[in-house]
Amino acid sequence: MLTLRRIGVFLRHLPPDCAVARAEGSPGWTNADVLLMDLYGASTGVQHPLYPKDSKGVDPEREKALRSAKARARERQRAIDAGEIT
């Protein structure tokens, strides 16, 4: 029987370079890929051109969308608390 839990286990254990994992936010690099790029950098003195960039940078559009969504959620919660929305 295929349960939601089992589907979740299957998805969590997919290889990082498969299409589903990439759609879920995986960078697509395996540990071996990154290790080889590190070895390239150690032997040549320059970082590999395809080395993954740090994706934790601040995206202004995303930050603006998050602020807007939080403001809408606060306004909705205020309306619920005031009895305007049931």
N, CA, C and O atoms as a Maestro MAE file, in Angstrom:
{
 s_m_m2io_version
 :::
 2.0.0
}

f_m_ct {
 s_m_title
 :::
 protein
 m_atom[344] {
  # First column is atom index #
  i_m_mmod_type
  r_m_x_coord
  r_m_y_coord
  r_m_z_coord
  i_m_residue_number
  s_m_chain_name
  s_m_pdb_residue_name
  s_m_pdb_atom_name
  i_m_atomic_number
  :::
  1 25 0.843 -1.179 0.000 1 A "MET " " N  " 7
  2 3 0.000 0.000 0.000 1 A "MET " " CA " 6
  3 2 0.889 1.243 0.000 1 A "MET " " C  " 6
  4 15 1.880 1.309 0.727 1 A "MET " " O  " 8
  5 25 0.534 2.197 -0.798 2 A "LEU " " N  " 7
  6 3 1.305 3.421 -0.926 2 A "LEU " " CA " 6
  7 2 0.669 4.496 -0.057 2 A "LEU " " C  " 6
  8 15 -0.401 5.015 -0.374 2 A "LEU " " O  " 8
  9 25 1.336 4.823 1.037 3 A "THR " " N  " 7
  10 3 0.825 5.838 1.956 3 A "THR " " CA " 6
  11 2 1.557 7.151 1.715 3 A "THR " " C  " 6
  12 15 2.569 7.181 1.016 3 A "THR " " O  " 8
  13 25 1.045 8.243 2.297 4 A "LEU " " N  " 7
  14 3 1.706 9.536 2.179 4 A "LEU " " CA " 6
  15 2 3.098 9.496 2.810 4 A "LEU " " C  " 6
  16 15 4.037 10.116 2.311 4 A "LEU " " O  " 8
  17 25 3.213 8.764 3.903 5 A "ARG " " N  " 7
  18 3 4.514 8.655 4.557 5 A "ARG " " CA " 6
  19 2 5.527 7.981 3.635 5 A "ARG " " C  " 6
  20 15 6.673 8.418 3.531 5 A "ARG " " O  " 8
  21 25 5.098 6.927 2.977 6 A "ARG " " N  " 7
  22 3 6.011 6.211 2.084 6 A "ARG " " CA " 6
  23 2 6.400 7.073 0.884 6 A "ARG " " C  " 6
  24 15 7.550 7.054 0.445 6 A "ARG " " O  " 8
  25 25 5.443 7.824 0.360 7 A "ILE " " N  " 7
  26 3 5.757 8.740 -0.736 7 A "ILE " " CA " 6
  27 2 6.786 9.770 -0.269 7 A "ILE " " C  " 6
  28 15 7.727 10.086 -0.997 7 A "ILE " " O  " 8
  29 25 6.604 10.290 0.945 8 A "GLY " " N  " 7
  30 3 7.573 11.242 1.496 8 A "GLY " " CA " 6
  31 2 8.958 10.647 1.617 8 A "GLY " " C  " 6
  32 15 9.951 11.314 1.327 8 A "GLY " " O  " 8
  33 25 9.033 9.384 2.048 9 A "VAL " " N  " 7
  34 3 10.326 8.704 2.151 9 A "VAL " " CA " 6
  35 2 10.960 8.577 0.774 9 A "VAL " " C  " 6
  36 15 12.155 8.826 0.613 9 A "VAL " " O  " 8
  37 25 10.169 8.192 -0.215 10 A "PHE " " N  " 7
  38 3 10.697 8.082 -1.575 10 A "PHE " " CA " 6
  39 2 11.244 9.423 -2.066 10 A "PHE " " C  " 6
  40 15 12.326 9.481 -2.649 10 A "PHE " " O  " 8
  41 25 10.497 10.493 -1.829 11 A "LEU " " N  " 7
  42 3 10.921 11.809 -2.298 11 A "LEU " " CA " 6
  43 2 12.179 12.287 -1.587 11 A "LEU " " C  " 6
  44 15 13.055 12.881 -2.215 11 A "LEU " " O  " 8
  45 25 12.279 12.034 -0.279 12 A "ARG " " N  " 7
  46 3 13.459 12.465 0.475 12 A "ARG " " CA " 6
  47 2 14.719 11.731 0.042 12 A "ARG " " C  " 6
  48 15 15.818 12.264 0.196 12 A "ARG " " O  " 8
  49 25 14.590 10.533 -0.491 13 A "HIS " " N  " 7
  50 3 15.760 9.737 -0.842 13 A "HIS " " CA " 6
  51 2 16.054 9.714 -2.340 13 A "HIS " " C  " 6
  52 15 16.824 8.878 -2.812 13 A "HIS " " O  " 8
  53 25 15.442 10.631 -3.082 14 A "LEU " " N  " 7
  54 3 15.765 10.742 -4.501 14 A "LEU " " CA " 6
  55 2 17.170 11.320 -4.659 14 A "LEU " " C  " 6
  56 15 17.622 12.077 -3.800 14 A "LEU " " O  " 8
  57 25 17.862 10.978 -5.736 15 A "PRO " " N  " 7
  58 3 19.176 11.587 -5.973 15 A "PRO " " CA " 6
  59 2 19.024 13.096 -6.167 15 A "PRO " " C  " 6
  60 15 18.028 13.542 -6.736 15 A "PRO " " O  " 8
  61 25 19.986 13.884 -5.708 16 A "PRO " " N  " 7
  62 3 19.835 15.345 -5.769 16 A "PRO " " CA " 6
  63 2 19.816 15.911 -7.182 16 A "PRO " " C  " 6
  64 15 19.401 17.054 -7.376 16 A "PRO " " O  " 8
  65 25 20.254 15.138 -8.176 17 A "ASP " " N  " 7
  66 3 20.265 15.683 -9.524 17 A "ASP " " CA " 6
  67 2 19.056 15.271 -10.361 17 A "ASP " " C  " 6
  68 15 19.016 15.551 -11.559 17 A "ASP " " O  " 8
  69 25 18.065 14.608 -9.748 18 A "CYS " " N  " 7
  70 3 16.876 14.227 -10.511 18 A "CYS " " CA " 6
  71 2 15.923 15.422 -10.630 18 A "CYS " " C  " 6
  72 15 16.007 16.368 -9.847 18 A "CYS " " O  " 8
  73 25 15.038 15.376 -11.590 19 A "ALA " " N  " 7
  74 3 14.147 16.503 -11.881 19 A "ALA " " CA " 6
  75 2 13.220 16.826 -10.712 19 A "ALA " " C  " 6
  76 15 12.972 17.999 -10.430 19 A "ALA " " O  " 8
  77 25 12.706 15.809 -10.031 20 A "VAL " " N  " 7
  78 3 11.780 16.054 -8.913 20 A "VAL " " CA " 6
  79 2 12.510 16.743 -7.765 20 A "VAL " " C  " 6
  80 15 11.991 17.691 -7.176 20 A "VAL " " O  " 8
  81 25 13.713 16.268 -7.446 21 A "ALA " " N  " 7
  82 3 14.473 16.878 -6.354 21 A "ALA " " CA " 6
  83 2 14.828 18.323 -6.687 21 A "ALA " " C  " 6
  84 15 14.782 19.190 -5.813 21 A "ALA " " O  " 8
  85 25 15.179 18.587 -7.935 22 A "ARG " " N  " 7
  86 3 15.510 19.955 -8.327 22 A "ARG " " CA " 6
  87 2 14.274 20.853 -8.251 22 A "ARG " " C  " 6
  88 15 14.380 22.023 -7.881 22 A "ARG " " O  " 8
  89 25 13.108 20.313 -8.599 23 A "ALA " " N  " 7
  90 3 11.875 21.096 -8.512 23 A "ALA " " CA " 6
  91 2 11.525 21.409 -7.066 23 A "ALA " " C  " 6
  92 15 10.877 22.418 -6.789 23 A "ALA " " O  " 8
  93 25 11.947 20.555 -6.144 24 A "GLU " " N  " 7
  94 3 11.685 20.766 -4.725 24 A "GLU " " CA " 6
  95 2 12.723 21.656 -4.068 24 A "GLU " " C  " 6
  96 15 12.625 21.923 -2.870 24 A "GLU " " O  " 8
  97 25 13.722 22.125 -4.819 25 A "GLY " " N  " 7
  98 3 14.681 23.068 -4.270 25 A "GLY " " CA " 6
  99 2 16.087 22.537 -4.081 25 A "GLY " " C  " 6
  100 15 16.950 23.266 -3.592 25 A "GLY " " O  " 8
  101 25 16.346 21.306 -4.446 26 A "SER " " N  " 7
  102 3 17.696 20.767 -4.348 26 A "SER " " CA " 6
  103 2 18.592 21.461 -5.368 26 A "SER " " C  " 6
  104 15 18.167 21.687 -6.501 26 A "SER " " O  " 8
  105 25 19.821 21.805 -4.990 27 A "PRO " " N  " 7
  106 3 20.693 22.495 -5.941 27 A "PRO " " CA " 6
  107 2 21.128 21.621 -7.106 27 A "PRO " " C  " 6
  108 15 21.598 22.148 -8.115 27 A "PRO " " O  " 8
  109 25 20.988 20.303 -7.004 28 A "GLY " " N  " 7
  110 3 21.346 19.422 -8.095 28 A "GLY " " CA " 6
  111 2 22.774 18.928 -8.052 28 A "GLY " " C  " 6
  112 15 23.211 18.238 -8.973 28 A "GLY " " O  " 8
  113 25 23.511 19.260 -7.012 29 A "TRP " " N  " 7
  114 3 24.896 18.821 -6.885 29 A "TRP " " CA " 6
  115 2 24.982 17.701 -5.860 29 A "TRP " " C  " 6
  116 15 24.436 17.815 -4.762 29 A "TRP " " O  " 8
  117 25 25.659 16.631 -6.212 30 A "THR " " N  " 7
  118 3 25.902 15.564 -5.245 30 A "THR " " CA " 6
  119 2 27.142 15.932 -4.436 30 A "THR " " C  " 6
  120 15 27.889 16.835 -4.815 30 A "THR " " O  " 8
  121 25 27.360 15.237 -3.328 31 A "ASN " " N  " 7
  122 3 28.559 15.484 -2.523 31 A "ASN " " CA " 6
  123 2 29.814 15.218 -3.336 31 A "ASN " " C  " 6
  124 15 30.818 15.914 -3.185 31 A "ASN " " O  " 8
  125 25 29.759 14.208 -4.201 32 A "ALA " " N  " 7
  126 3 30.910 13.890 -5.042 32 A "ALA " " CA " 6
  127 2 31.211 15.038 -6.012 32 A "ALA " " C  " 6
  128 15 32.377 15.357 -6.249 32 A "ALA " " O  " 8
  129 25 30.172 15.655 -6.570 33 A "ASP " " N  " 7
  130 3 30.375 16.785 -7.482 33 A "ASP " " CA " 6
  131 2 31.079 17.938 -6.781 33 A "ASP " " C  " 6
  132 15 32.031 18.512 -7.309 33 A "ASP " " O  " 8
  133 25 30.604 18.268 -5.592 34 A "VAL " " N  " 7
  134 3 31.196 19.379 -4.843 34 A "VAL " " CA " 6
  135 2 32.622 19.040 -4.427 34 A "VAL " " C  " 6
  136 15 33.498 19.903 -4.478 34 A "VAL " " O  " 8
  137 25 32.867 17.797 -4.016 35 A "LEU " " N  " 7
  138 3 34.218 17.382 -3.643 35 A "LEU " " CA " 6
  139 2 35.171 17.502 -4.832 35 A "LEU " " C  " 6
  140 15 36.295 17.980 -4.679 35 A "LEU " " O  " 8
  141 25 34.732 17.072 -6.011 36 A "LEU " " N  " 7
  142 3 35.575 17.193 -7.191 36 A "LEU " " CA " 6
  143 2 35.870 18.655 -7.530 36 A "LEU " " C  " 6
  144 15 36.985 18.988 -7.933 36 A "LEU " " O  " 8
  145 25 34.875 19.521 -7.367 37 A "MET " " N  " 7
  146 3 35.108 20.941 -7.607 37 A "MET " " CA " 6
  147 2 36.071 21.523 -6.581 37 A "MET " " C  " 6
  148 15 36.887 22.382 -6.914 37 A "MET " " O  " 8
  149 25 35.982 21.058 -5.322 38 A "ASP " " N  " 7
  150 3 36.935 21.489 -4.298 38 A "ASP " " CA " 6
  151 2 38.338 21.017 -4.629 38 A "ASP " " C  " 6
  152 15 39.300 21.764 -4.447 38 A "ASP " " O  " 8
  153 25 38.473 19.789 -5.111 39 A "LEU " " N  " 7
  154 3 39.786 19.281 -5.513 39 A "LEU " " CA " 6
  155 2 40.347 20.085 -6.679 39 A "LEU " " C  " 6
  156 15 41.542 20.376 -6.725 39 A "LEU " " O  " 8
  157 25 39.489 20.436 -7.608 40 A "TYR " " N  " 7
  158 3 39.907 21.280 -8.726 40 A "TYR " " CA " 6
  159 2 40.453 22.610 -8.195 40 A "TYR " " C  " 6
  160 15 41.513 23.073 -8.616 40 A "TYR " " O  " 8
  161 25 39.710 23.213 -7.265 41 A "GLY " " N  " 7
  162 3 40.142 24.486 -6.695 41 A "GLY " " CA " 6
  163 2 41.447 24.366 -5.924 41 A "GLY " " C  " 6
  164 15 42.296 25.254 -5.994 41 A "GLY " " O  " 8
  165 25 41.613 23.257 -5.181 42 A "ALA " " N  " 7
  166 3 42.834 23.064 -4.403 42 A "ALA " " CA " 6
  167 2 44.035 22.847 -5.319 42 A "ALA " " C  " 6
  168 15 45.142 23.272 -4.990 42 A "ALA " " O  " 8
  169 25 43.836 22.203 -6.445 43 A "SER " " N  " 7
  170 3 44.969 21.901 -7.319 43 A "SER " " CA " 6
  171 2 45.315 23.049 -8.262 43 A "SER " " C  " 6
  172 15 46.471 23.184 -8.662 43 A "SER " " O  " 8
  173 25 44.337 23.877 -8.625 44 A "THR " " N  " 7
  174 3 44.608 24.962 -9.572 44 A "THR " " CA " 6
  175 2 44.731 26.322 -8.899 44 A "THR " " C  " 6
  176 15 45.315 27.244 -9.469 44 A "THR " " O  " 8
  177 25 44.193 26.455 -7.705 45 A "GLY " " N  " 7
  178 3 44.245 27.738 -7.016 45 A "GLY " " CA " 6
  179 2 43.100 28.664 -7.355 45 A "GLY " " C  " 6
  180 15 43.018 29.762 -6.805 45 A "GLY " " O  " 8
  181 25 42.211 28.254 -8.246 46 A "VAL " " N  " 7
  182 3 41.031 29.054 -8.575 46 A "VAL " " CA " 6
  183 2 39.789 28.185 -8.411 46 A "VAL " " C  " 6
  184 15 39.830 26.969 -8.602 46 A "VAL " " O  " 8
  185 25 38.696 28.827 -8.057 47 A "GLN " " N  " 7
  186 3 37.457 28.078 -7.856 47 A "GLN " " CA " 6
  187 2 36.921 27.579 -9.197 47 A "GLN " " C  " 6
  188 15 37.020 28.264 -10.215 47 A "GLN " " O  " 8
  189 25 36.356 26.384 -9.178 48 A "HIS " " N  " 7
  190 3 35.773 25.810 -10.390 48 A "HIS " " CA " 6
  191 2 34.671 26.739 -10.895 48 A "HIS " " C  " 6
  192 15 33.900 27.264 -10.093 48 A "HIS " " O  " 8
  193 25 34.579 26.955 -12.228 49 A "PRO " " N  " 7
  194 3 33.580 27.895 -12.746 49 A "PRO " " CA " 6
  195 2 32.130 27.496 -12.455 49 A "PRO " " C  " 6
  196 15 31.256 28.361 -12.403 49 A "PRO " " O  " 8
  197 25 31.868 26.222 -12.267 50 A "LEU " " N  " 7
  198 3 30.490 25.793 -11.988 50 A "LEU " " CA " 6
  199 2 30.222 25.568 -10.508 50 A "LEU " " C  " 6
  200 15 29.178 25.025 -10.145 50 A "LEU " " O  " 8
  201 25 31.153 25.982 -9.643 51 A "TYR " " N  " 7
  202 3 30.978 25.768 -8.208 51 A "TYR " " CA " 6
  203 2 29.679 26.439 -7.761 51 A "TYR " " C  " 6
  204 15 29.421 27.585 -8.130 51 A "TYR " " O  " 8
  205 25 28.856 25.736 -6.968 52 A "PRO " " N  " 7
  206 3 27.560 26.311 -6.574 52 A "PRO " " CA " 6
  207 2 27.723 27.610 -5.799 52 A "PRO " " C  " 6
  208 15 28.530 27.702 -4.873 52 A "PRO " " O  " 8
  209 25 26.958 28.594 -6.186 53 A "LYS " " N  " 7
  210 3 26.962 29.884 -5.488 53 A "LYS " " CA " 6
  211 2 26.106 29.763 -4.230 53 A "LYS " " C  " 6
  212 15 25.201 28.932 -4.157 53 A "LYS " " O  " 8
  213 25 26.402 30.596 -3.254 54 A "ASP " " N  " 7
  214 3 25.597 30.618 -2.036 54 A "ASP " " CA " 6
  215 2 24.246 31.227 -2.376 54 A "ASP " " C  " 6
  216 15 24.166 32.395 -2.758 54 A "ASP " " O  " 8
  217 25 23.189 30.445 -2.240 55 A "SER " " N  " 7
  218 3 21.854 30.915 -2.623 55 A "SER " " CA " 6
  219 2 21.106 31.559 -1.460 55 A "SER " " C  " 6
  220 15 19.896 31.768 -1.551 55 A "SER " " O  " 8
  221 25 21.798 31.875 -0.378 56 A "LYS " " N  " 7
  222 3 21.127 32.446 0.781 56 A "LYS " " CA " 6
  223 2 21.109 33.967 0.737 56 A "LYS " " C  " 6
  224 15 20.780 34.620 1.727 56 A "LYS " " O  " 8
  225 25 21.465 34.526 -0.412 57 A "GLY " " N  " 7
  226 3 21.433 35.977 -0.545 57 A "GLY " " CA " 6
  227 2 20.005 36.492 -0.464 57 A "GLY " " C  " 6
  228 15 19.046 35.756 -0.697 57 A "GLY " " O  " 8
  229 25 19.884 37.761 -0.132 58 A "VAL " " N  " 7
  230 3 18.560 38.371 0.018 58 A "VAL " " CA " 6
  231 2 18.047 38.768 -1.363 58 A "VAL " " C  " 6
  232 15 18.718 39.489 -2.102 58 A "VAL " " O  " 8
  233 25 16.869 38.298 -1.697 59 A "ASP " " N  " 7
  234 3 16.213 38.658 -2.948 59 A "ASP " " CA " 6
  235 2 15.178 39.732 -2.631 59 A "ASP " " C  " 6
  236 15 14.207 39.443 -1.932 59 A "ASP " " O  " 8
  237 25 15.346 40.954 -3.115 60 A "PRO " " N  " 7
  238 3 14.424 42.042 -2.758 60 A "PRO " " CA " 6
  239 2 12.974 41.748 -3.133 60 A "PRO " " C  " 6
  240 15 12.062 42.081 -2.377 60 A "PRO " " O  " 8
  241 25 12.754 41.127 -4.291 61 A "GLU " " N  " 7
  242 3 11.377 40.811 -4.695 61 A "GLU " " CA " 6
  243 2 10.736 39.817 -3.735 61 A "GLU " " C  " 6
  244 15 9.566 39.953 -3.376 61 A "GLU " " O  " 8
  245 25 11.506 38.820 -3.322 62 A "ARG " " N  " 7
  246 3 10.989 37.804 -2.393 62 A "ARG " " CA " 6
  247 2 10.700 38.435 -1.031 62 A "ARG " " C  " 6
  248 15 9.674 38.150 -0.414 62 A "ARG " " O  " 8
  249 25 11.604 39.285 -0.572 63 A "GLU " " N  " 7
  250 3 11.398 39.966 0.708 63 A "GLU " " CA " 6
  251 2 10.142 40.837 0.667 63 A "GLU " " C  " 6
  252 15 9.376 40.871 1.630 63 A "GLU " " O  " 8
  253 25 9.936 41.536 -0.441 64 A "LYS " " N  " 7
  254 3 8.750 42.382 -0.588 64 A "LYS " " CA " 6
  255 2 7.480 41.525 -0.569 64 A "LYS " " C  " 6
  256 15 6.495 41.888 0.072 64 A "LYS " " O  " 8
  257 25 7.506 40.393 -1.270 65 A "ALA " " N  " 7
  258 3 6.348 39.498 -1.300 65 A "ALA " " CA " 6
  259 2 6.068 38.921 0.095 65 A "ALA " " C  " 6
  260 15 4.911 38.793 0.496 65 A "ALA " " O  " 8
  261 25 7.125 38.576 0.827 66 A "LEU " " N  " 7
  262 3 6.933 38.052 2.185 66 A "LEU " " CA " 6
  263 2 6.340 39.104 3.112 66 A "LEU " " C  " 6
  264 15 5.440 38.805 3.896 66 A "LEU " " O  " 8
  265 25 6.841 40.343 3.026 67 A "ARG " " N  " 7
  266 3 6.292 41.414 3.865 67 A "ARG " " CA " 6
  267 2 4.818 41.639 3.547 67 A "ARG " " C  " 6
  268 15 4.002 41.830 4.449 67 A "ARG " " O  " 8
  269 25 4.482 41.616 2.254 68 A "SER " " N  " 7
  270 3 3.098 41.814 1.839 68 A "SER " " CA " 6
  271 2 2.203 40.675 2.349 68 A "SER " " C  " 6
  272 15 1.096 40.918 2.830 68 A "SER " " O  " 8
  273 25 2.683 39.447 2.241 69 A "ALA " " N  " 7
  274 3 1.898 38.298 2.711 69 A "ALA " " CA " 6
  275 2 1.704 38.348 4.221 69 A "ALA " " C  " 6
  276 15 0.623 38.029 4.716 69 A "ALA " " O  " 8
  277 25 2.732 38.744 4.956 70 A "LYS " " N  " 7
  278 3 2.611 38.845 6.415 70 A "LYS " " CA " 6
  279 2 1.632 39.949 6.805 70 A "LYS " " C  " 6
  280 15 0.869 39.794 7.758 70 A "LYS " " O  " 8
  281 25 1.652 41.057 6.074 71 A "ALA " " N  " 7
  282 3 0.714 42.146 6.352 71 A "ALA " " CA " 6
  283 2 -0.722 41.690 6.094 71 A "ALA " " C  " 6
  284 15 -1.621 41.995 6.879 71 A "ALA " " O  " 8
  285 25 -0.940 40.960 4.994 72 A "ARG " " N  " 7
  286 3 -2.288 40.437 4.717 72 A "ARG " " CA " 6
  287 2 -2.730 39.460 5.798 72 A "ARG " " C  " 6
  288 15 -3.893 39.464 6.203 72 A "ARG " " O  " 8
  289 25 -1.815 38.627 6.264 73 A "ALA " " N  " 7
  290 3 -2.161 37.659 7.313 73 A "ALA " " CA " 6
  291 2 -2.510 38.378 8.616 73 A "ALA " " C  " 6
  292 15 -3.451 37.989 9.308 73 A "ALA " " O  " 8
  293 25 -1.748 39.433 8.950 74 A "ARG " " N  " 7
  294 3 -2.061 40.204 10.170 74 A "ARG " " CA " 6
  295 2 -3.429 40.860 10.058 74 A "ARG " " C  " 6
  296 15 -4.209 40.844 11.010 74 A "ARG " " O  " 8
  297 25 -3.723 41.441 8.886 75 A "GLU " " N  " 7
  298 3 -5.018 42.099 8.688 75 A "GLU " " CA " 6
  299 2 -6.153 41.080 8.748 75 A "GLU " " C  " 6
  300 15 -7.203 41.360 9.325 75 A "GLU " " O  " 8
  301 25 -5.956 39.920 8.167 76 A "ARG " " N  " 7
  302 3 -6.982 38.880 8.215 76 A "ARG " " CA " 6
  303 2 -7.211 38.423 9.654 76 A "ARG " " C  " 6
  304 15 -8.354 38.259 10.081 76 A "ARG " " O  " 8
  305 25 -6.125 38.218 10.403 77 A "GLN " " N  " 7
  306 3 -6.262 37.786 11.795 77 A "GLN " " CA " 6
  307 2 -6.964 38.860 12.622 77 A "GLN " " C  " 6
  308 15 -7.768 38.542 13.498 77 A "GLN " " O  " 8
  309 25 -6.659 40.156 12.344 78 A "ARG " " N  " 7
  310 3 -7.324 41.236 13.055 78 A "ARG " " CA " 6
  311 2 -8.824 41.210 12.775 78 A "ARG " " C  " 6
  312 15 -9.642 41.380 13.679 78 A "ARG " " O  " 8
  313 25 -9.171 40.992 11.497 79 A "ALA " " N  " 7
  314 3 -10.599 40.939 11.120 79 A "ALA " " CA " 6
  315 2 -11.295 39.758 11.770 79 A "ALA " " C  " 6
  316 15 -12.447 39.877 12.187 79 A "ALA " " O  " 8
  317 25 -10.622 38.626 11.865 80 A "ILE " " N  " 7
  318 3 -11.199 37.453 12.526 80 A "ILE " " CA " 6
  319 2 -11.410 37.743 14.006 80 A "ILE " " C  " 6
  320 15 -12.473 37.449 14.554 80 A "ILE " " O  " 8
  321 25 -10.401 38.319 14.654 81 A "ASP " " N  " 7
  322 3 -10.500 38.645 16.080 81 A "ASP " " CA " 6
  323 2 -11.603 39.664 16.363 81 A "ASP " " C  " 6
  324 15 -12.247 39.613 17.411 81 A "ASP " " O  " 8
  325 25 -11.821 40.599 15.416 82 A "ALA " " N  " 7
  326 3 -12.851 41.610 15.585 82 A "ALA " " CA " 6
  327 2 -14.238 41.098 15.230 82 A "ALA " " C  " 6
  328 15 -15.225 41.803 15.438 82 A "ALA " " O  " 8
  329 25 -14.331 39.896 14.704 83 A "GLY " " N  " 7
  330 3 -15.615 39.316 14.365 83 A "GLY " " CA " 6
  331 2 -16.129 39.715 12.999 83 A "GLY " " C  " 6
  332 15 -17.277 39.425 12.660 83 A "GLY " " O  " 8
  333 25 -15.297 40.377 12.206 84 A "GLU " " N  " 7
  334 3 -15.708 40.788 10.874 84 A "GLU " " CA " 6
  335 2 -15.749 39.604 9.913 84 A "GLU " " C  " 6
  336 15 -16.520 39.594 8.954 84 A "GLU " " O  " 8
  337 25 -14.909 38.612 10.184 85 A "ILE " " N  " 7
  338 3 -14.861 37.386 9.386 85 A "ILE " " CA " 6
  339 2 -15.171 36.234 10.321 85 A "ILE " " C  " 6
  340 15 -14.605 36.140 11.410 85 A "ILE " " O  " 8
  341 25 -16.063 35.364 9.899 86 A "THR " " N  " 7
  342 3 -16.386 34.227 10.752 86 A "THR " " CA " 6
  343 2 -15.817 32.945 10.182 86 A "THR " " C  " 6
  344 15 -15.991 31.877 10.770 86 A "THR " " O  " 8
  :::
 }
 m_bond[343] {
  # First column is bond index #
  i_m_from
  i_m_to
  i_m_order
  :::
  1 1 2 1
  2 2 3 1
  3 3 4 2
  4 3 5 1
  5 5 6 1
  6 6 7 1
  7 7 8 2
  8 7 9 1
  9 9 10 1
  10 10 11 1
  11 11 12 2
  12 11 13 1
  13 13 14 1
  14 14 15 1
  15 15 16 2
  16 15 17 1
  17 17 18 1
  18 18 19 1
  19 19 20 2
  20 19 21 1
  21 21 22 1
  22 22 23 1
  23 23 24 2
  24 23 25 1
  25 25 26 1
  26 26 27 1
  27 27 28 2
  28 27 29 1
  29 29 30 1
  30 30 31 1
  31 31 32 2
  32 31 33 1
  33 33 34 1
  34 34 35 1
  35 35 36 2
  36 35 37 1
  37 37 38 1
  38 38 39 1
  39 39 40 2
  40 39 41 1
  41 41 42 1
  42 42 43 1
  43 43 44 2
  44 43 45 1
  45 45 46 1
  46 46 47 1
  47 47 48 2
  48 47 49 1
  49 49 50 1
  50 50 51 1
  51 51 52 2
  52 51 53 1
  53 53 54 1
  54 54 55 1
  55 55 56 2
  56 55 57 1
  57 57 58 1
  58 58 59 1
  59 59 60 2
  60 59 61 1
  61 61 62 1
  62 62 63 1
  63 63 64 2
  64 63 65 1
  65 65 66 1
  66 66 67 1
  67 67 68 2
  68 67 69 1
  69 69 70 1
  70 70 71 1
  71 71 72 2
  72 71 73 1
  73 73 74 1
  74 74 75 1
  75 75 76 2
  76 75 77 1
  77 77 78 1
  78 78 79 1
  79 79 80 2
  80 79 81 1
  81 81 82 1
  82 82 83 1
  83 83 84 2
  84 83 85 1
  85 85 86 1
  86 86 87 1
  87 87 88 2
  88 87 89 1
  89 89 90 1
  90 90 91 1
  91 91 92 2
  92 91 93 1
  93 93 94 1
  94 94 95 1
  95 95 96 2
  96 95 97 1
  97 97 98 1
  98 98 99 1
  99 99 100 2
  100 99 101 1
  101 101 102 1
  102 102 103 1
  103 103 104 2
  104 103 105 1
  105 105 106 1
  106 106 107 1
  107 107 108 2
  108 107 109 1
  109 109 110 1
  110 110 111 1
  111 111 112 2
  112 111 113 1
  113 113 114 1
  114 114 115 1
  115 115 116 2
  116 115 117 1
  117 117 118 1
  118 118 119 1
  119 119 120 2
  120 119 121 1
  121 121 122 1
  122 122 123 1
  123 123 124 2
  124 123 125 1
  125 125 126 1
  126 126 127 1
  127 127 128 2
  128 127 129 1
  129 129 130 1
  130 130 131 1
  131 131 132 2
  132 131 133 1
  133 133 134 1
  134 134 135 1
  135 135 136 2
  136 135 137 1
  137 137 138 1
  138 138 139 1
  139 139 140 2
  140 139 141 1
  141 141 142 1
  142 142 143 1
  143 143 144 2
  144 143 145 1
  145 145 146 1
  146 146 147 1
  147 147 148 2
  148 147 149 1
  149 149 150 1
  150 150 151 1
  151 151 152 2
  152 151 153 1
  153 153 154 1
  154 154 155 1
  155 155 156 2
  156 155 157 1
  157 157 158 1
  158 158 159 1
  159 159 160 2
  160 159 161 1
  161 161 162 1
  162 162 163 1
  163 163 164 2
  164 163 165 1
  165 165 166 1
  166 166 167 1
  167 167 168 2
  168 167 169 1
  169 169 170 1
  170 170 171 1
  171 171 172 2
  172 171 173 1
  173 173 174 1
  174 174 175 1
  175 175 176 2
  176 175 177 1
  177 177 178 1
  178 178 179 1
  179 179 180 2
  180 179 181 1
  181 181 182 1
  182 182 183 1
  183 183 184 2
  184 183 185 1
  185 185 186 1
  186 186 187 1
  187 187 188 2
  188 187 189 1
  189 189 190 1
  190 190 191 1
  191 191 192 2
  192 191 193 1
  193 193 194 1
  194 194 195 1
  195 195 196 2
  196 195 197 1
  197 197 198 1
  198 198 199 1
  199 199 200 2
  200 199 201 1
  201 201 202 1
  202 202 203 1
  203 203 204 2
  204 203 205 1
  205 205 206 1
  206 206 207 1
  207 207 208 2
  208 207 209 1
  209 209 210 1
  210 210 211 1
  211 211 212 2
  212 211 213 1
  213 213 214 1
  214 214 215 1
  215 215 216 2
  216 215 217 1
  217 217 218 1
  218 218 219 1
  219 219 220 2
  220 219 221 1
  221 221 222 1
  222 222 223 1
  223 223 224 2
  224 223 225 1
  225 225 226 1
  226 226 227 1
  227 227 228 2
  228 227 229 1
  229 229 230 1
  230 230 231 1
  231 231 232 2
  232 231 233 1
  233 233 234 1
  234 234 235 1
  235 235 236 2
  236 235 237 1
  237 237 238 1
  238 238 239 1
  239 239 240 2
  240 239 241 1
  241 241 242 1
  242 242 243 1
  243 243 244 2
  244 243 245 1
  245 245 246 1
  246 246 247 1
  247 247 248 2
  248 247 249 1
  249 249 250 1
  250 250 251 1
  251 251 252 2
  252 251 253 1
  253 253 254 1
  254 254 255 1
  255 255 256 2
  256 255 257 1
  257 257 258 1
  258 258 259 1
  259 259 260 2
  260 259 261 1
  261 261 262 1
  262 262 263 1
  263 263 264 2
  264 263 265 1
  265 265 266 1
  266 266 267 1
  267 267 268 2
  268 267 269 1
  269 269 270 1
  270 270 271 1
  271 271 272 2
  272 271 273 1
  273 273 274 1
  274 274 275 1
  275 275 276 2
  276 275 277 1
  277 277 278 1
  278 278 279 1
  279 279 280 2
  280 279 281 1
  281 281 282 1
  282 282 283 1
  283 283 284 2
  284 283 285 1
  285 285 286 1
  286 286 287 1
  287 287 288 2
  288 287 289 1
  289 289 290 1
  290 290 291 1
  291 291 292 2
  292 291 293 1
  293 293 294 1
  294 294 295 1
  295 295 296 2
  296 295 297 1
  297 297 298 1
  298 298 299 1
  299 299 300 2
  300 299 301 1
  301 301 302 1
  302 302 303 1
  303 303 304 2
  304 303 305 1
  305 305 306 1
  306 306 307 1
  307 307 308 2
  308 307 309 1
  309 309 310 1
  310 310 311 1
  311 311 312 2
  312 311 313 1
  313 313 314 1
  314 314 315 1
  315 315 316 2
  316 315 317 1
  317 317 318 1
  318 318 319 1
  319 319 320 2
  320 319 321 1
  321 321 322 1
  322 322 323 1
  323 323 324 2
  324 323 325 1
  325 325 326 1
  326 326 327 1
  327 327 328 2
  328 327 329 1
  329 329 330 1
  330 330 331 1
  331 331 332 2
  332 331 333 1
  333 333 334 1
  334 334 335 1
  335 335 336 2
  336 335 337 1
  337 337 338 1
  338 338 339 1
  339 339 340 2
  340 339 341 1
  341 341 342 1
  342 342 343 1
  343 343 344 2
  :::
 }
}
